[in-house]
Structures are given as C-alpha cells and as structure tokens.
C-alpha cells in the first residue's frame, strides 16, 4: 500500500508552492508518513497529500482566517462514477475556501447552497437542482436522499456534479471512519461562517424536523433530465420526504435548531445527522455566498433569508 503523508512541519509548508502563505508559526508536531488520519489536529494547520486517492488539501492559518486549497478528491473509497443515476465522472478541481477564526452569530438564519466543507476538502451541498414542475404552478425540489428517483448517490451519500466535483449530501460514511478517534463527537469540517461542523456517533443531538401533515397540491407534474423523465399527479398526496417542502421545522422537537446547530458551553456548532436535514440548509453566522437570482430552492424557503452580497 502506498504511503500516506498527512502533516508537514512549518519549513515544508513554507517551501511548497501553496495558494496561500502563512505568517503564523505552526506548532511542532512529531509525526510520520504513516500517521493515522484520525490523529491529525484539524483545528490547526495541516496538509493532506494522499497518494492512494490523489487527495491534495492544505489548510493554513493567515491573519485570522483558515485558508483551504484543495483538488476536491476524497481521501477515501467512493462509489463508481459514472453510474446509472449519475452520469458524471469525478475530476480534480482547483478550489479555495476561507473560514474566519472569529465567527459571529448574525441573529438570523440564512439559506446556504454550500453550507460548509469537510476537512478533506470535499464540499457539503445537501440540496439538489432536480425538481418536479407542475402545470398548476407548483415547483417541488427533490431531495438527494429519497426513494423516488435514483440520483446515483454512493455509500458516502455523495455523487458528482457535471463539473466533476464530488460532494456530500449527507453523512460522509467513509470519512467518518477515517476520522474516528474513539470519541463520540468528531470534527468533520467547517461551515462557511467559520463555525465547526461535527458528527456524533451516538446521535447525541437530534434534529428538529418532521414530515408535514399538509397534503401536497399540484396537477400534471413532470420531472425530466437528459436521461429520464417522469410524470406525477401530486395533488392530495402525503409528504414522505421526497421533496424539500415535505419537511417542516418544529422548534424544540430535538436539541438542534433550524440550521442543525446548537450552543454547547457557549460555543455554537453545527452537526451532521443521520436523520433529516442530514446537513444544515442554513447558517446562523455571518457569511457571504454567491447565488443565482431567485429564492432558495424548494417550494418554500423554511423562512431562511439569502445572505447579503
């Protein structure tokens, strides 16, 4: 098996041709090329250079910001792509992200298309562009994790965009295995507003979403893509989790808020959960994200506001 190189000391980071340059002294870490991935301190600077999977991800700390550059190749097994439900092939990307070291709550919940990025450089993008459009005017955005359509998700609840970008829609199973250090709470990534994203192996913190009891409306509804099409009459059908609008937030139903976040010992954090919404659909902190014109996806916005530009 090819060796893995995960963390470089400061002198190596300064010599490499990085997209960012750090002016922060990195704490000395004694490690070896075979150091387990779960032993890395992802709250500090680190580098993943995985020759087995081709992963190249760097995180530097620069003037109060975490600066990540990544080729967006997962450092773990993935499903086969293309596949019957997803015609796209995984391709290396050239992506850069910035996460503030001093996140601040904004006082409101804002919808986010890409709420965060995993520590290995793979982005979280929980919703999809797939939708049913009804002749009666309704538009239903289809959830990635559902039983009606095969969207080609693999065992990491992930698939591939037309650009070749592999991305997570839910719990990144193989990444969680690599990150598992024996503790219940695992740091999985960072949200665009700078707050950390965790996963609890025991499901300690529950989400607060339930299926709506309000029947759907919509006559002669059609879904189509270059590979398949489907017609449905959705009027008077019961929400079953197929669509974004099937779900409603019930404050206090679980420990987590509408953005799948919680204050723990005065620190705000997001959680990825095995139940809906899996990954947060909104952020509570200050952030900026570019969006195409129009409202957030789905029949309704859950009350979330789009970030200001």
N, C-alpha and C positions, 0 to 999 in steps of 0.2 A: 504493500500500500504506500502510495506516495506520501511524503511527509507534509505536515501542515505547519504553517508559520503564522502565528496569530498576533503577537505583540512585539513591536520593535522598541528598543530604548531610544532616548532622545537623539543621540547622534545619528542614528539611521533615519529618523524622521526628517532631520534637517538636510540629509544628503539626498533623499529621494526627490523625484520630480513631482511634488504634490500640487494639487489645485489650490491648497491653502497653506500658508506658513504660520506656524505657531510662535508666539512670543512668550508662552507660558512654559515654565520648567516642568517637565514631566517627572512624576515620582518614579524613582528607580524601581524596576520590577525584575526580579530574577526569574527567568523562565527558560524554556527550551522549545524547540520546534514541535515537540510532541505534547506541549501543554494542553490539557483538556479545555475545550471551548467554554465549559461551564465555570472555569476558574478565572476568566477574564473579568476585570472590574470595568463594566461598561459605563460607569459614572465618570471615568477618566478618559484620557486619550488612548486610542487603540488602533490597531490595523489588522485586518483580516486579509491574508494572501493565501488562499486555499487552492493548491494545485490540482486537487482531485476534482473539484467542481468549477474551478475557474473564477471563484469569487475574489474581487478586489475592492475592498471597502476600507476607508480611512475615516477616523473621527479625530479632529483636532479641536483644541480649545483656544479661541482667539478673541481677545478683547470682550469677554462676557458672552461669547456665543460658542455653541457647539457647531462645528463646521464639518459636515459629512460629504465625502465624494464617493461615488460607488458606480460599478458597472452593472449593478442590479442583477447579478447572477447569484442564485441561492446557494448557500454552502451546505446543502443537504439534498437528499433524494427528492425528485419531483415526479409527477405523473408523466405519461407520454404525450407529447405535443408535436404536431397537431393530433387531434383525436376527433371522434365523431361529433362531439358537441362544441369543439373549439378548433378552428382551422389554422390557428396561428402557431408559429414556431418561436421558441424562446431565443432571444437575441440579446447580446450585451448592449447596455445603454451607457450613456455618459451623463450621470445625474449628480446634482449638488443640492444640499439642503442646509438650512440654518435653523438652529433651535436656541432660543435665548436661555441663558443660565439663570435669569431672574424673571420667571413667568409671573404674570399678574392676572388675576381674575377680572373679567370685564364687566361683570354684573348682568350678563345676558348670555343666552345660548345661540350660537351661530352655526348654521349648517356648513359642513366641510366635505368637499368631494374626496379629498385625500387627507384624512384626519391625522395621519402620522406615518412614521417609517420605522421598521424593525431595526434592531441593532446590526443586522447583517446587510442592510441597505435595500431590502425589499419593502416596497410601499404597501400600506393598507388602503384599500379603496373598496369599502363594503358594498356600495350600491352599483347598479349596472345601467347601461344605456338601453337595455331591452325593454320593450313596452307593448301593451295592447292599446290600440286606438279604436274607440267605438264611434259608430256613425251618429250616435246620440250625443257625442261631445266629450265623453269621459276618456281620460288617459290614465292607464294603470302601469306604473313602473314595476317591473318584475324583479323580485328578489333573486340574488345569486343562489342562495341555499333554499331550494324548494323542490317539489316533486313533479311539476307540470312540464317543464322544459329541461332538456339536458344542455347545460351551458359548459360542459366539459371540465368541471371542477375536479381537481385531483384530491388525494388524501390529505393535503395541506389546506383544503378549502380555498384553493388558488387556481387561477388559469392565466391565459396570456392575451394581451391586447394586440390589435393589428400592428402596433409598432414593435412587437416582440417583447414588451415589458411584462415580466412575470409579477403578479401581485396577489396579495392575500385578501379574501373576503370574510374570513373567519379565523378561528384558532389555527395558527401555523403549526400543525402537529409535530412535524419533524424538527422544526426549530426549537420547540418547547423541549423535546427530548435532548437536544444538544445543550440547551441552557440549564437543564435540571441539575441543581447542585445539592439536592436533598431537602431544600427548604420549600415551604408551601407557596410563598409569594415569589414570583420570578419577574425580573425586569426584562421586558420584551422589546421595548423601543421608546421613542419619544414622539409626542404629539407636536403638531405644527406650532402650537402656542408655547412649547417648552416644557410642559408638564410630562412626567413619566407615564409610560403605559406598562401595566403589569398583567400577569395572569396568575390566578390562584388554582393550584392543582386540586384543592378540595372544594372549589366553588364557594369559598367563604363569603363572598359578596355577590348577592343576587341582583339581576337586572329587574327593572320595574315596568316592563312592557307586557301587555296581554293582547290576545286577539279581540278585535272589535266585535260587538254583538249586532252592529248595524248592518243590515243586508246591503250588498252592492247594488249599484244601478249600472245600466249600460247594455244597449242592444247592438247586435251585429258588430262585435269587437274582433279585431284582426291583429295578429302578430305575424311579422314577416321579416326574414333576413335573406341573404343570397342563397342560403342552403335549405331553408324550410319555411313553411307558413302554417298558420293555424287560425281557425275561426271559433269564436265562443260567444254565447249569449250570457253575459254576466249579471244581468238584472235578476234580483231576488236570490242571488247565490250568497252563501255564507262565507265570510272571511276564514281562510285556512292557512295564511302565512305566505301565500304565493306572491302577493303584492306588498309593496312598501305601505300602502294605505290600509292594509289589513290589520296593522298593529297600532295600538294606542298606548301612550304613557300614562301610568297610574301612579301618582306621587305616593311614596311610602309602601308600595307593593313589595319592593325589595330594598336593599340597602343603597343601591346605586341610583343616581339621579338620571335625568333625561339624556345626558351625554355619557352614560355609563361611567360616571365618575363619583368620587367620594372624598371627603375630608377625613384624613387619618392623622391624629396627633398634630392637627393644624396644617398638615401638608395635603394639597389637593393632588389626586392621581386619577388616571383612567384605568379601567380594567377591560380586558378582552374576556368574553364569557362564552360558555358552551351553548347558552340559550340566547334568543334574540335580545338585543340587536347585534350580538356577536362582537362587532367593532363599533365604536361610537360613530354616530352620524352627525354629531355636532361637537363644538368645542366651547369651553367656558372662559378660556383665557383670550388675551389679545393676540391676534394673528392676522396675516394677510394672505389671501389666496385668490388667484385669477379665476374668473368664471365666465362662461359664455352668457349672453343675455338670457333673461327669463328667470322664473322661480326655481327653487330647488326641485330635484326630481320627485316623482310620485304624484298622486292625486292631490295631496296636501303637504304642507311643509312642517307639520308637527309643531308649528309655532316658532320654528327656528328662523333666525334672520341671517341673511347672507352678510359676509364681512364687508366692511367698507374698503374701498380701494384708495 
